[in-house]
Amino acid sequence: MKWSAYLAIAAKALSAHKLRSLLTVLSITLGAFAIVLMTSLAEGGLLTLGRGIEQLGGARLILVAPKAPERAERKKTMYVTGFTRRDRDRLARGVPHVAEHTMYAMLGSRDVTSDEGKEDRTDFIAADSGFLAAFRMPVARGRTFSDEEDRRRARVCVAGPKLAARLWRGDPIGRWVTVGALRCRVIGVLADADRMGVNFGFSWVDLLVAPLDTAADVEKAVSTSALLVIKTDDVRNNDPVKRIVNALLVDRHHGVDDFTLLDFSSIMQKFEAMFTTMKAIVGLIAGVALLIGGVGVMNMMLVSVSERVREIGIRKALGASPRDISAQFLAEAALLSGFGGLLGVAGGAAAAELASAVIRRFTPSWIGAVSTPAVVAALLVSSGVGVIFGWLPAQRAGRLDPVAAMRR
């Protein structure tokens, strides 16, 4: 007998017990639904976070940060600690394969007061003129400050969109804001470009950015906490750039290792490996529901065999082989689980799209995704679960004695 005939008979047999078949299908559907939905949301989070980092340079980023020296600590009195404009310019001119560079200092959350008398708190950043371009922070209104304004210590600043909305009722361009001992004029407002999960120590939309040298006049922490960010032209050039930067800074700091180099290429590799592991764990947890559904399939098929003993005896008496009987019940189990898997995959994909649409209302940078590997895995596993858990009832049906079965 062909498998098409097995499936036709299986559909007829299952339709005779609609409610029982529906509940069994539902158990498989929920498992496949969970696999597709949870894995798709995890993949969407990974894509969103990955795009946010990639927009900044991704694996091509190298961060040079200050740290406590571990050797030759006494020599640090021979030079100005921290990074200076001279360090930045020397690295820019003396290091090949550098596409972009910037220097900034995170000065923490500070109290700010507008010229309207409104008070608030925001992240205060002291940065050079290349900071906003390097971090892909576009200006929606006004302009950013220039290198010349930074050098002559102009009292200007750029505000984040959330801060500007809270401090001023009208156009913030040209208004004044005070942070600590610095009073500066707002010349630009950033666009709303929040990057979910990407954190460089400051908010992307709730911040105040002032020129580096301007802030250094009133904030001593600028010179000691400044960071250098270098973006190479290709990730393959990260290692030679790091070696040259390390040599230049060791020479500049007289052998004192008061800095550290963070290579984002290795960080990104660890990040991707971690998220791959997390997606696998999420899929395995959701897959437990499929195993529970498989137990439901086995239970239903065992009940079906016990109810159809006389039918099995008659079919064997008419010439059906044990293999035909086993194949018939195996087809019913596969049809149950396969149909449940299809419903679960379709529902999970639809739910993932709906969830992504809802998330985007609150987080516009979210990237919706339906995980293709999860869809394939859910279909294969759901069908496999039906075959595996339907095997025992099918074998039991095939081994029934036709004479004893017809007497029942």
Disulfide bonds with the S-S distance in Angstrom:
none
